Amino acid sequence: CCISRSSQSWYKHGIVEASPPENAPEGKGRFSITLRTVNKNYKRSTIIIGDSNTKPIKFGSGAGTMGQSFPGKRTKASTIRSINPIDCIGYSNVILVCGTNDLRVESIKEAGAIHQLVDVLALKIKQIKELCPRTKLFVPAVLPSRFREMNKNIVAFNRL
């Protein structure tokens, strides 16, 4: 039987202690031994969840990649609402690079919209931490744009 990396985070391993039957001889018991190892390379596994700014990032070996000793994957999330916390299961590091598309001038219709986006991001972070309590989570600031009005939204978001 094989267990995937992500499924190991879902299951608790162990045996519940049961009382022995009355006619059971002393010293008999049930034991379970689980032998598994994770390749040292996968202890540094990373998932990057991001918008089109993360498109050039490639994992694996060869030219133009993160390298064989830095395994992981990139998952597209064009908006903060499209971040799927379940994607983070089984990774040592999670990097959320998202928010640029949410902060376009046409997307921000009211004064409280930026605060609402921060609340949605906080909820996504909370969900990831609940699903993956041992995972290191990184959320860099939203990168500036070439559009001045959009940059006002980005600066306001990054300050919150």
N, C-alpha and C positions, 0 to 999 in steps of 0.2 A: 504494500500500500504506500502511496506517496502523498505527502501533504505539501501544498503549495506554500510559498512564503506568506501570502496574504491570509490564507486560512489559519495559519498558526496563531495569528493575532485574535481570531474569533473564538477559539476553543480553549477551555481550561483543561489541563491535564492532571490526572490523579485518580485515586481510588478512594471511594467513601468507605470508611471503616464500618464493617458490619459485625454484629454480634455473632459468635460462632454457634452452630446448632448444638443442642444439648448432648448429643452422642458423638461430637467431634473430638478426636484425640488432641491432647494438649500440644502446643507448639506448631500446629498447622495454621497456615494463613495464606493469604493471597498477596502476591507481589507483582508489580509491574515495573519493567525497566524500559525507558525510552532512550534510545541512543540516536542522537542526531547532532549534526554539526552544520554550521553555516560557514561557507567559504569566507575567508577574511576579507575578500573584496566586497562582499555583499553587506558587510557591517557598515559600509560607507554609502549605501545605496541612496539615491536622491531622486525625488520626483519634482519637476518644475511644472507648476500649473500657471499658465500665463496666456497673455494675448499675443498678437502678431509680433510684438517686440521680442518674444522668445523663440520665434520660428527658426532662426539660424542655429540654435543650440542643438547639437546632436550628440548622442551617447554612443559608446562602442569603441572599437579600435580603428586606427587609421588616421589619415590626415583630415583635419577639420572637425575632429570629435573631441569629446571630453577625455578620452583615453580609457583603456581597458580596466585600469584599476579604480575607475570612478564610474561604477555602473548606475543606471537609472533610466528614466524616460521623461519626455516632455508631453504634457497633456494640454490641449487647447481649452482655454476658458476665456472667451472674448469679453465677458463682463463678470463683475463680482458675483452676481446672482447665479451664474453658470458654473461656479466652483462646486465640484462634487466631492465632499469630504471622504466618501468611500474610496476614491482613487488613491488616497494617501496610505491606506492599510498596507503594511509590509515594508515600508520605507523608513530608513533611519533619519532622513532629512526631507523636509518639505519646504519648497520655496514658492511663495505666492507672488506672482508678478502680474498684477491685474489692476484695472481701474481706469486706464487711459480712455477706453471707449465709453465708460460710464460718465466721464467728465466733459464730454463734448458740449459745446454751447447749446446745441439743440436738445440735448438730453437733460439739462438742468433747467427745469421750468419754473421752480419756485425756490424761495430762500432756504427752506429746510431740506431740500433734496440732497445736498451734500452731507448733512447730518444723518439722513436716512441711509445713505450709502455706507457711511462709517458704521452704523448700527448693523447693517447686513454683513459687512466684513467681520465685525466682532462676533456675530452669530456663527459665521462659517469657521472662524478660528476656534470658537468654543466647541463646535461639533467635531472638528479635527482633533482637538486635544482630548475630547471624551473617547473618540474611537481609537486614538493612537497616543496614549499617555506618555510613552517613552520617546516619541519622535521629537526631533528638534525642528522647530517651526521658524521660518524666516519670512518677514514681510518687508521688502524694501519700499522706499518711497516711490510714488508714481513719477515717472520720468517727465521732464518738461516737453512741451510741444512747440512747434514753430508758429502756432496761432496764439496771439497775445491774449485774447478773451478766454480761450481755453486754459491758458496758463494761470489765470486768476482762479479758476475752479481747482486746478491742480494744487496750487499753493494753499488754498483754503482747506482742501482735503488732507494734504500732508501735515498741516498744522494740528489737525484734530487727531 
